[in-house]
Amino acid sequence: MAVLTGATLMAAVALVGSPAPHAAAAASTTSFTLNGAGWGHAVGMSQYGAQEMAKAGYNANAILAFYYPGTSIQNQTVGNIRVQLRQAASVVVRYAGADGAVTPAGSSASAVAKGGAVTLTVSGSNVVASGAGATKTAKQINLTWSGASNCSGYVTVDGASAGSSGYCRGSMSATVVSGQVNLIVTVGLGREYIYGLGEVPSSWEPAALQAQAAAGRTYAAKQTYKSSCDCEVYSDTRSQAYAGRSKEIESGGWGARWVANVNLTAPSATVGSLILYGGAPITASYSAANGGSTEASNEIWSGSLPYLVAKADPWSVKPGVPDSIKAWTVAKTQAQVAAIFGLPDVTSITITTRTAGGSAKAITAKASNGTSKVINGAETIRNAFGLKSAHFSITGSAPPPVTPPPDPGRRPTVVKTPFPSIMLSPDLTGDGLGEVLGLDQNGTLVAYPFVQPGVDRLDTNYSLATGLQGQTAYAAGDWDRDSLGDVMTIDSAGRLYLRRGLPGAKLAEPRQVGYGWINYRIAMVGDITSDGWPDLLAIDPGGLLWTYEGTGTGFKPGRIRSGSGWTPQLRLAAGGDANGDGRQDILMIDAAGRLYFYAGNGQAGFAARRQVGSGWSNYYLASGFDLNGDKRPDLIGRNNATGLLYYYQGTGSVVWSGPKRIGSGW
């Protein structure tokens, strides 16, 4: 790793247009290191991401709108929900904190004094309750206790998730399911069930707690009756973690804090906020953290849902997310990997396919005898390797094969160089890698896909748009947050156009989103206001630096002043999150070729500059986005005298490795 200087700009790697590298030989290795990020399936809301958004000032509705795009939050009448607590040959219910009763269905009640216990067993298709003064037998045994309306009394269930704290809400019933006692508790979905959700710490920000309450209620509301448990939801991670009384009696006032925030999402016991799409509750999936991108439901499970899509999530990799979740490492011996794949040995393992969100979707292992096997499916891979998530890379094996262009049928586009405009784009194709875009002298906009990490070269170009003579192009990033890179252009009349990315590495027809930009120098810089939408920075003729807040379709009214003194000799560039603090930064090259870094504060402001490089006088800089899929912004430098193109890999700490020569004739 090194600070960028002009003296280091001449390292040579492969040229664009040179033959593809030969197939890599099988690696000789005794172990493999899996470097991952996130925890869970990554579909829907990131719980740690929600907490980071809340810390940044977002309310619960904004958090839910970010993670479930296109949805609305509404209060609706809700009923009761049945939660399975225990299924076993024998179940013991202890009236540890209340008097109560045991009532066989269709029969009279039998009182149980505080401190008493009821043992439930099976006799044929009946449940037998003993220890409550007399033995009761029935198809269904109901158990109630005093204080259930206000949690002043409680019972415990041996072996259940709530432990010694027990359950204080609702009522219980036992039936026979699959030859065992099946004990459920029936509670109100508006408040009672949510009081017992043990999904996030009660010490978190109020908005994060409220978002979790709404997501948990919506998830439960979507569940249907399951005959296997005589319930709608389980009390464990097969559904959601239902901790019963233990959640709302947490010491230090934390339990009361959780209850108070739940109540803010539920006006009454029978009315609660739900996340809706098309007027119906959504499948409100969530997980701890996603490593920097959510996943589409159809790529992890099955069925495409319009509100469960792959999209960049900078909140899940903020500094506040624990390091053990944000970045983790797992080592596997060759013997362990061989056992996973059922091979005699393993010389290499390769992630051959990734989801749009970056998770491993197919992984291939090769043995020394030439045999290979594949494991498909992100969750299958995660479980097979015992990982926190499927968002990982592998060291210790041969590099993965080159990814072909998005449409192998395309023919290379002839371009007229040198390119007046060069940009980095964050993934037009959904393969998890970025592209280098060039607008040539004939007005043709082309994309050069970046080849898989470990190869570090550009593949054959393909055309994105034509007829852009006299225009300036900018890579807008994922401007509309649909997980596809977008492009903006300014024509000779100063009109600003948005060209949305479409599936298949295509651009939509241009739509005008502004005018009057002739004398402005602009840069697409990502979300510098922390509202979840990418923004634009522009320098006016007087040298003032302005932030224009994006909305996904255009801009908010007005603008924010972000700096001054930006004379024409200073070149502004996007930095991405160059220092790894979760905020968007900017770069500047002065007249002497010195490269400066300005740390963003997340509120359209920037810290004082510091020099991070030199020797850039005769170089064209393209920056701000990630090329190699490691979620860190990279740099591209074109030597204006030689036309050679160089790649600098970002480290996330305002240092770039390289350079590696990846092109000529630019």
N, C-alpha and C positions, 0 to 999 in steps of 0.2 A: 504494500500500500504506500502511496506517495502523494504529496501535494502536486498538483498539476503545474508543470513548467514547460516552457517552449522546448527545452532540451530533451524532454521525454516524449516528444510527439512523433517520433519516427520509427517506433517498433513495428515489425511487419508480421501480419498473419495472412489469411487467405483473401483473395480479391473477389469482388462480386463478379459473377460470370465464370469463375474458375470451376473445374470439375468438383462434384460432391466428394467428400472424403470417403475412402474405402471403408467397408464394414469393420468396426472395431473388433480386435481379437478378444476372446474371453479373458476376463481378469482373473488373476490368481490371487485369491483372498481368503482369509480365514474368518473374517467378520464383516458385517455391514453396519453402517451408521445411518439411522433415519433421523433427519432433522425436520421437526414439524412445528406447527403453530395451531393454536385453538384447541377447543375441547367440545366434542359433540358432533352432530351431523351437519351443523351449519345452515340448516334450512329455517328461514324465518328470523325471529328476533334473537340477537345476541344479548344475553343478560348482562355481561360485563360491558358491552357496547352501550346498552341502555343506561347503565350507571354513568359511563363517561359522558354521554349526551346530557344526562341530568346535571352532572357537575358543570357542564358548559352553559347551563341555563335553559335547556329545552324542557318543555312540559311533557306530560305523559302522551297527549294526543300527537305531538310532533314526533315523539320517539316511535310510537306505533305506526304513524304514517310513513316514516322512513323505512321501517323494517317490513311493513305490509303495504306496499304502494297500491294506490287506487282504492283503499278501504276507507270506511268512515266509522266513527265511534258514536254509539247511541245507547241511551238507557232503554232497557226493555224489561218487561215482566218475565221473571224466570221462576221455575218451580223447585222441586226437590231433586236431589241426585243420590244414587245409591253407590256407596264406596265399599269395596271388599276390604276387610281388615285381616281376615285369617281364614285359611282352609287347611284343615288337619283332621286326623282321626279323633282327636280330643282337643277341645278348646275350653280354657278356663277364663271366666269373666269375674273380676273381683270388684266388689262395691266398696272401693277403698276410700272414697270421699263423699258418699251419699247413701241415704236409704233408697230403696227402689222396689221393683217388682219384676217377677217372671210370669209371663202370661202365655200359655199355649193358645194357639189360634182356635177360636170357638169355645174357649173354656174360661174359668175364673182365674184371677190373678193370685199369685202367691207372693207375699211380701218378703223382701230381703233386707235385713238390717245392715246399717253401715258397718263395714268390716267383714261382711259375709262374702262367700264365693259360690259361684255356680259353675259346675262342670258339665259341658255339653259333649255328648257322645252320639253314636249312630246305632240305630236298631232298624235294620231293613231300610225302608224309605222314610223313617221317622227320626226326629231328633229327640234325645232323652236329656232332660235337664235334671240334675241332682244337686243336693246341697242347699236347696232353698226351702227347707222345712219339709219338703215332700218331693218325690220323683214325679216329674211331668213328662209326658210323651205326646208328641204331635208332629204333624208335617212341618209346622213352623212354630218356633218359640220366639216370642217377643220379649225384649229386655228394656226396661225404662228405669230412670233414676230421677231424683229430685234435683232441682237447680239447673236442668238442661236448657232452660230459656235464657239464663244469664251467666252460665258457666260457673255457678256457685257450688255445684256438685259434680262428681265425676266417677267413672269406672275405669278400670284398666283391663287389658286383654293380654294374657301371657303370650309372648312371642310376636306381638304386633309392633308396628313401626313406631307408635307413640311411646313405647316403653313404660316406665313407672309414672309418667305424667298423665297418661291415659286420655280419655275422651270425655268431653263435657257437653257437647252439642248433639242434638237430634235424639234418635232412638235406634236400637239395634234389633236385628232379627236373625235367626239361624234356621237354615234349611239343609237338606242333604243334596250335595252336588258331587257327582263322580264318586259316590260312596264315602264322602267325607263331610264333616261339619263345615258349612260355609257360613261365616259370620259377616254381615254387612252392617253399616251404619247409614241411616237416611238423614240427610241434612239439607238445609236450604241452600240453593246455589247463589242467591244474592249475596249473603254475607257469611253464613255459618261455614260452608265448605272452604271459602277463601281464607277465613281466619286461620285455618289449619294448614295452609299450604306452606311447606318448608323449603321453598325453591331458592330464595335469596336472603342474605343477611338483613335483618330489620334495621341495621344501622345505615343502610344505603340511603341515597338521596330520595326525598319524597316522590319526585317524578318517576324515578326508577321503580319504586315500590308500587306506585299506582299503575304503571305500565304492566308490571308483572301481575298485579291483581286482575286487570282487564284481560290480559292474555290467558291467564289461568282459568278465568271464568268462561271465556270464549271457547277455549280448548275443551272444557268439560261439557259445555252446552252442545257441542258438536257430536259428542259421543252417543252411541246408540246402545240399547240393551244387549248384554252379553250373557247368554245362558250358561256359559262356562263358569261364571262367577256370580250369577244372579245380581248383576250390577251394571252400572255404566262405566265406572272407572275403578282401577286398582289403586291401592294406597302407596304403591312403589313406582319406580321409574318406568314400568310398563305403561303407566299413564302419567301421573304427576306425584311428587312426594307429598303425601298427606300426613302431617305430623301431629294432627289432633290438638289437644290442649297444650302440648309443649311449646307450640309456636306463640300462642297468645299470652302465656304466662312467663315469657322470658324475663329474667331479672334486669334490674337497672333501668326499667321503663321501656325497654326495647319492644317487649310484647305489646304494650299499650300503643306504642308508636306504629307498629304494623297494623293493629286493629283500626287506629284512627285513619290511616291512609287507605285501608280497604273501604272504610265507610265513605270516604270521598269518592269512591267509584261505585257506590251502591246507596242510593237515597233511602232505601228501606230493605228489609229482609227479603222482599219478593221482587225488587227492582234493582238491576245492576247494569253497568256499562258492558256492552259487547262490541266486538270488532266485526263489522259487517261488510260484505261485498255482494252487490246485487240484492240487498235487503235481507240476506241470510248470514248467520254466523260463519266465520271462516274456520279453516283448519289452522289454528293458531300455534304452529310449531315454533319451538324455540330451543336454544341450547346455550351453554355457558359462554362460548366465544368461538369465532369462526376463522381466526387467523388472517383476517383482512378482506374477506369476501364472503357474502352469503351464497348459498347454493340453490339452484332451481329444484323444485320438488321432484320433477320427472327424472332428473339425473341421479337422485339419491334413492328414491323409492319408485313410484310409478304414478302416472297421471300428472298432467301439466296444469298448474293453478296460476292464474294471472297475477296473484299477489305474493306468490312464493317463487321468486326469480333470483338469478345470480346477479349480484351487484357489488361494487366495491364498498367496503365498510371500514373506513379509517378509524372509527371509534373502537373497534375490537383490538387494535394494536396500539392504543394510547399508552403512555407511561404508567397510568394508574392501573392497568391490567397486570395482574401478577406475572412475573417472569416465567413461572412454571407453567402458565397457560399460554402466554404470548409466544414463547419459544422454548421448545423442549427437544431433547435428544434421547433416542433409544438405540442401544446396541444389540444386534442379533448375531450369534455365531453362525457359521456356515451350517453346522448341524441343525440348529434351530430352524433356519430358513429352509433347509432341505426337508425337514419334517413337515413344515407348513405346506410345501408344494408337493410332497410325496415323491421326491426325487432322491437318487442315491447320493448326490452331492450337488452343490450349486457353485458355479464359477462366476455368475453375474445375475443381478436382478435389475430390471429396468421398468420404469413407469412408462408404458407405451401409449396410454391415453389418459387425458385429464378432463375433468368437467370444466364448464365455463367459469366456475368459481375457483378452479385451481386444485381441486381434490383429485387424488389418484383414482382413476376409473377402471383401469386395467393395468395389471402388473405381470411381467413375464420373467420367469427364472429359467436359466440354462444350466444344464449339467455338463460335466466333462465328456460324456459320451455323445453329446450333440442333442440330447433330448431337451425339449423345452415344454413348460406348462404355464398356463395363464390363469390368474384369478381375476374375475370380473366383478365390478360393483364396489362403490366406495365404502359402503358399510360392511360388506363382506370382507374387504381388504383390511379395514380398521379392526374388525373383530379377530380376523385370522392372525394379525400381528400383535394384537393386544395394545393398540395405540389410542391416544386420546382423541385423535381425529385422523381423517384421511388426507389432510393437507400437509404433505411432507415431501421431502426430496431424499435421495439416497446417495451416499458416498461409499466407496469400496467396491464399485462395480464399473463395468464399461459404460460409456455414455450412451444415452438413448439414441435411437435412430433419428435421422433427420425427418422433421415433419414436412409433408408435401405442402405446396401452396393450397389455399382453400378450394380452388377449382383447378384440378390437374389439367382440365381441357383448355385453360387459358394459354395464349401465346405471349411471350415477352413483348412488351410495348417498346417501340423505338422512341427514344427521347433525344431532345436537343439540349446539350449541356454547355456551359455549367448551369446548374440549377439556381435560379434566382432565389427560391425559397426551399428550405429543408426543415423538416419537423420530425419530432418523435410523436407517435400515436400509441395510446394504451389499448391495444388489442382490438382490431377491427373484425377478427375472425372467430373469437371465442376459444382460441387454443391456449390462452393464458400467457401468450407472448406478445410483445409490442411490434410495431413496424416503424421503419423510417420512410417518411413521405417526402416526395420531391415534386415541386411544381416547375416544369421545364419551360424553356423559352417559347415554345409553341402553345403554351396554355394547357398542357396535359398534366393532370395530377396523377402520379403513380405511387404505388406502395411496394416496398421491399420487405417481405416478412423476415423477422429475425428467426434464425434457426435455433433449435433446442439448445439450452445451456450446456456448456462443455464443448460445443462446436464453435460458437461465437462467429457467425458470418451471416450475410444477408442472402436470401434466396432470390429466385427470379422475380422480376417485378410484374405487376399487373395494373391495368388502368382503373382509376376511380372516377375520373371526370375529365371532360375535354372542353375546349372553348373558353378557357379562363385567361386568355391573353390580357396582359395589363393589370391583372388582379394580384392581390397578395393573399396567401393562404395561411391559415393557422390551425393547428390541431387543437380542437376544443376539449379533448378528453371525453369523458362520458357526460356530456352537457345535460342530457335529459334523463340520466340515471336509468337507462334501459339495458345496461351491460354491454353496449356497443359503442365504439369510438365514433365521435362526430367531428366535422370539419366546419370552420367558418372562413369566409372569404370577404374581402373588401374590393369593390370594383373601382374604376377610375373616377367615378362620381362620388365616392365616399360612402356608398351604400353597403351595409353589413348584412351578409346572408348566412343563414345556418343550413348546413347540409347534414341531416341526421344519418347516422349509420344504420344500415339495414342488414338482416341476416345474409350470409353469403359474401361478406366483404364488399358490400355495395353502399352507395350513398343515395339518399333520397333527393328529389328535386329541391333546388334552393328555395328558401323562404326568407324574405327580408325581415330582419329584426332590429334595424337601426339605420341611421343616415348621419352625414356630417362628419365622417371620420377621416377626411383627406389628410389633414395635418396632424394627426395623432399617431403616436407610436404605441402599439398595444402588445400585450402578452396574455395568453390564456394560462391562468395560474392555479386552477383548482379552487377548492372551497376555502377562501381566506377569511370568511366571516363566520364560519362554523354553523351555518344554517342547513347544511346538508346538500347545498347546490353549488356547482362550480361557478366561479366569478371571472371577471375580466379586469385587468389593470391597464390603464392608458396614461400616457404622458401628453399633456396638451402643449401647444406652441410656446407657452410661457414656462415650461419646465415643471409644472405641477403634476404630481402623481395622483391619479384618481382610481378608486375602486367602483366598479359597476357590478352590482349584485345580480347574479343570474337567477332565473326562475325555472330553468329547464326548457322554456319556450321563448324567452326573451329576457328582459331586465326589469328589476323593480324601479319605481319612480325615484328620481334623484340619484345622487352619487356621494361617495365618501372620500374626503381628502386623505391621502395616505402618505404624502411626502412632497418635497419641493427640491429645487436645485438640480433637476435632471436635464442638464444641458444636452444639445444634440450630439456631443461627443461621447455620451454615456449610452451603452447598449444594455437594455433591460431584457432579462430572460427569466422564465419560470424556473424555480428550483425544485418543485415538488416538496415532499417532506424530507429535505436533505439531512436534517439532524435527528430524525427519528422521534420527535416529540409529539407527533400527531397533528402538527400544524403545517400549513403551506408556506414555503419560503421563496425568496427570489434571489437571482444572481445578477451581477452587473459587470461589464467589461469597460474599463475606462480607456482614454485615448492612448495611454502607455501600454495597453495590453494586459493590465493587471485584472485578475478575476476576484470579485468581492462577493461575500455571502451576507444576506440580511435575513435574520431569523424572524418568521412571522409570529404574531402573538394571538392569532385566531380571531382577532377583532378588526381586521383590515389595517393593522399597524405593523411596524417592523422595527426590530432592534437596530442599534448602530452597526454599521458594516464592519466586517473583518476580512482581510485579504486571505484568499485560499488558493491562489495560483498566479502565474505570470506567463508571459510569452504568447498571449492571445491576440496580438495586434492584427495579424494577417490570417485569422481563423474565423470561420463562421461557426457559431455555437447553436446547437439545438439541444434542448434540455426539458426537464420537468416531468417526464414519465418513465415508467419502468419498461425495459426491453426484454429482460431475461426471466421475468416471472417471479422474482424474489421479493417483490413488493417494495423495492428501494429505487428511487429515481436515478437514472443513468444520464450520461452526457454523450453527445456526438459532436466531433469537431472536424470541419472541412478546411484543409489547408488551401487557401484561395489561390496560392501560386502554383501548386502542384496538382490540385484537384483530388488529392488523396483524402479518404474518409477514415476517421478513427473512432473507436468505441472505448468509453471509459465506464467501468462498472461501478455503480454506487455502493457504498457500504452502510449508509444510514447514519454516518457520523461526520458529514461534510468533508469526506475524503473519497477520492475515486481511484480505483486501481486501473492499471493499463498504462499507455493506450494499446489497443489492438487494432491493427489496420484491417478494415473490412470492406474497402472499396477504392476504386480509382475512377478517374474521369468525371468526377462530380462537379 
